[in-house]
Amino acid sequence: RYRAVLAAAALDRHWLNPGQRYDRALRRAEGILNLRNPGDLILHVYPLRKPFSRRALGETGFTLWDRARLGPLNIRALDLDVSPLIGLGHTWPYFYNEPRIAHTIVPYTHFVDH
């Protein structure tokens, strides 16, 4: 069983789409929670790392274009806008020190055996 939480995800926003770099991730995972922050200043400069780079998934989340390509895998990808909770924060302590975020990630990090 695989689940993932992406916090400040510094990867091209389309890389989880079919035919892209990490296209198998959503097929293997039960779910991926993307904690996106459109106010993250560090992710704003992410596209400058190389020519023709796209914006970071942690900044944009899954766009409508991405959702169209994901098709039935959409149900495995969830975006949560955390900008009202962490402001311009980028590092992991901003995420786990916020109780509402911590509560939201529990189903992705703790498995209950039935």
Summary of the structure (lengths in Angstrom):
residues: 114
radius of gyration: 14.1
end to end distance: 13.7
largest distance: 48.7
contacts: 306
relative contact order: 0.24
helix: 43%
strand: 16%
